[in-house]
Amino acid sequence: MARHFDLTAFTYAHRGLWSADGHPENSLAAFEDAINAGLGIEYDVRPSKDGEVMVFHDPTLMRMTGVEAVFEDMTTHDLQAVRLAGTDQPVPTLHALLDIWPTDLPLLTELKIDGNTDPAAFARKVGELLTSHIGPAAAMSFSEAAVDALPEAVMRGQLIHPISRTSEAEFDAKLARALERKVDYLAINVADAERAAVLLAGELPFVVWTVRTIDDVRRIHVLNGAIIFEHLPVPLAT
């Protein structure tokens, strides 16, 4: 069964350990490399047309597969027939990821809620799968309805859009609502980490996305935040 864990005790590879000239993002190969490095992972899930929970970031397939299609219009069979970024890697199911994931490293699962996806129904489905996993597991979303529908066995995280895309007032209001709703952690853009740390005043742990420089690693460590990183040497990121 899934278990709660200390968010700040781990470092998380953003969409796995991927690179432009190596394994593609959100692929089983990138997740296996993260396992070998002793890292947790952040990854994205969204539903296929036939209701399977798939690991994929974008609402469309073009950027990662070259296929001109909307993700939610594709069946599981369709999705597993395409390949990621010209490699031999298919679009994984969440089942496939859980099958390879060890029991001692944490999962940070981002629920993508867009198109026709029902936030609560999708959160319950993802939550059921994560609950069956033996090990530390958490889920998060920008959708408050999705976060609130997650089961108690899974750590619930609230993602907050960066201030650069919204406003300080909206950021502060969403953070305050997250505290009132008693979520387990927050996920904050790297540019907003200091503001989040001040507003939280130690009340709630937070994880910071996406860290890409050593200076930001040091800055987030001072703030006692957890790090979701990409394109950094693993020893330096941790």
C-alpha positions in Angstrom: 0.0 0.0 0.0 1.2 3.5 -0.7 2.7 5.4 2.2 3.3 9.0 3.2 6.9 10.2 3.3 9.2 13.1 4.0 9.0 15.1 0.8 12.3 16.9 1.5 14.3 13.8 2.0 14.5 13.1 -1.7 15.4 14.8 -5.0 13.2 14.3 -8.0 14.1 13.9 -11.7 11.7 16.0 -13.8 9.9 13.5 -16.1 12.7 11.0 -15.3 16.4 11.3 -16.2 16.0 12.4 -19.8 18.0 14.4 -22.3 17.7 15.7 -25.9 20.3 13.2 -27.1 19.3 10.3 -24.7 16.2 8.8 -23.3 13.0 10.9 -23.9 11.0 12.5 -21.2 8.3 10.4 -19.4 9.7 7.2 -20.9 10.3 3.9 -19.0 14.0 4.2 -20.0 14.3 7.6 -18.3 12.6 6.3 -15.2 14.9 3.3 -15.1 17.9 5.7 -15.2 16.4 7.6 -12.3 16.0 4.4 -10.3 19.7 3.5 -11.0 20.7 7.0 -9.7 18.6 6.6 -6.5 16.3 9.5 -7.4 12.6 10.0 -7.0 10.7 11.2 -10.1 8.1 13.7 -11.1 6.0 12.6 -14.1 2.7 13.4 -15.8 -0.4 11.3 -16.3 -3.5 11.8 -18.5 -6.3 9.5 -19.7 -6.5 7.7 -23.0 -9.8 7.6 -25.0 -10.6 4.2 -23.5 -9.8 5.3 -19.9 -6.3 4.0 -19.3 -4.0 6.1 -17.2 -1.0 7.0 -19.5 2.2 8.8 -18.7 2.5 11.8 -21.0 2.8 15.6 -20.5 1.2 17.4 -23.5 -2.5 17.5 -24.6 -1.4 16.8 -28.1 1.1 14.2 -29.6 3.0 16.4 -32.0 5.9 17.6 -29.9 6.9 14.2 -28.5 5.9 11.8 -31.3 5.4 13.8 -34.5 1.8 12.6 -34.8 -0.8 15.2 -35.4 -3.4 14.1 -32.9 -5.1 15.1 -29.6 -4.1 12.8 -26.8 -7.5 12.2 -25.4 -8.8 11.0 -28.8 -6.3 8.2 -28.9 -6.9 4.7 -27.5 -4.3 2.8 -25.4 -3.5 0.7 -28.4 -3.1 3.8 -30.6 -0.8 5.4 -28.1 1.4 2.4 -27.6 1.9 2.1 -31.3 3.7 5.5 -31.5 7.2 6.2 -30.3 8.7 9.0 -28.2 11.1 11.4 -29.9 12.2 9.0 -32.6 13.4 6.3 -30.1 12.1 2.8 -29.5 10.2 4.0 -26.4 6.4 3.8 -26.4 4.0 6.0 -24.4 3.9 4.1 -21.1 0.9 3.2 -19.0 1.0 4.0 -15.3 0.7 0.3 -14.7 4.0 -0.2 -16.6 5.7 2.4 -14.5 4.5 0.9 -11.3 5.6 -2.5 -12.4 9.3 -1.3 -12.6 9.3 1.2 -9.7 11.1 0.1 -6.5 9.5 0.3 -3.0 12.1 2.7 -1.5 12.0 5.7 -3.9 9.1 8.2 -4.1 6.7 9.0 -7.0 5.4 12.5 -7.6 2.5 12.1 -10.0 1.1 15.2 -11.7 -2.5 14.8 -12.9 -3.1 16.7 -16.2 -6.6 18.0 -16.2 -7.7 19.5 -19.5 -10.0 18.8 -22.4 -12.8 16.5 -21.4 -11.1 15.0 -18.4 -13.3 14.8 -15.3 -11.0 16.0 -12.4 -12.5 14.0 -9.6 -13.1 10.8 -11.5 -9.6 10.8 -13.0 -8.1 11.6 -9.5 -9.9 8.6 -8.0 -8.7 6.3 -10.8 -5.1 7.5 -10.4 -5.4 7.4 -6.6 -6.6 3.8 -6.7 -3.6 2.7 -8.8 -1.1 4.6 -6.6 -2.7 3.1 -3.4 -2.0 -0.4 -4.7 1.7 0.5 -5.0 3.9 -0.5 -2.1 6.1 2.5 -1.4 6.1 6.3 -1.0 3.6 7.8 -3.4 2.2 11.3 -3.9 0.0 13.0 -6.5 -0.6 16.6 -7.3 -2.5 18.8 -9.8 -3.2 22.5 -10.6 -6.9 21.4 -10.3 -8.1 21.8 -6.8 -11.1 19.4 -7.5 -8.6 16.7 -8.6 -6.4 17.1 -5.5 -9.5 17.0 -3.2 -10.6 13.7 -4.8 -7.4 11.9 -4.1 -7.5 9.1 -1.4 -6.0 9.7 2.0 -3.4 6.9 1.4 -1.7 9.1 -1.2 0.0 12.3 -0.3 -2.0 15.2 -1.9 -0.1 18.1 -3.4 -1.4 21.4 -4.7 0.4 22.9 -7.7 0.3 26.6 -8.0 0.7 28.5 -11.3 3.7 30.9 -11.3 3.1 34.5 -10.5 4.5 35.4 -13.9 1.4 33.8 -15.5 -1.2 35.0 -13.0 -0.6 37.5 -10.2 0.7 37.7 -6.6 -2.9 38.0 -5.3 -4.0 34.8 -7.1 -0.8 33.0 -6.0 -1.4 34.0 -2.4 -5.1 33.1 -2.5 -4.5 29.6 -3.9 -1.8 29.0 -1.3 -4.2 30.0 1.5 -6.9 27.8 0.1 -4.4 24.8 0.0 -3.7 25.4 3.7 -7.4 25.5 4.5 -8.0 22.3 2.6 -5.2 20.6 4.5 -3.2 19.3 1.6 0.0 17.5 2.4 2.4 19.7 0.4 2.7 22.4 -2.3 4.4 22.4 -5.6 5.8 25.8 -6.5 7.6 27.3 -9.6 11.3 28.0 -9.0 10.7 31.8 -9.4 8.2 31.9 -6.5 10.1 29.8 -4.0 11.0 32.6 -1.6 7.4 34.0 -1.5 6.1 30.5 -0.8 8.6 29.9 2.0 7.6 33.2 3.7 3.9 32.6 3.4 4.1 29.0 4.6 6.4 29.8 7.5 7.1 26.1 7.9 3.5 25.0 8.1 3.7 22.8 5.0 6.6 21.2 3.0 7.0 22.3 -0.6 8.7 21.0 -3.8 10.1 23.4 -6.4 9.9 22.9 -10.2 11.8 23.1 -12.4 15.4 23.6 -11.1 18.0 23.9 -13.9 21.0 25.7 -12.3 23.3 25.0 -9.4 22.6 28.4 -8.0 18.9 27.5 -7.8 19.8 24.2 -6.1 21.6 26.1 -3.4 18.8 28.7 -3.1 16.1 26.0 -2.7 18.2 24.1 -0.1 18.4 27.3 2.0 14.6 27.5 1.9 14.3 23.9 2.9 12.4 23.0 -0.2 12.5 19.8 -2.2 13.9 19.9 -5.7 12.5 18.8 -9.1 15.4 19.2 -11.5 16.4 18.5 -15.0 19.6 18.7 -17.1 22.0 18.8 -14.1 24.6 16.3 -13.1 23.0 14.1 -10.4 25.6 14.7 -7.6 25.2 18.4 -8.0 21.4 18.3 -8.1 21.2 16.4 -4.8 
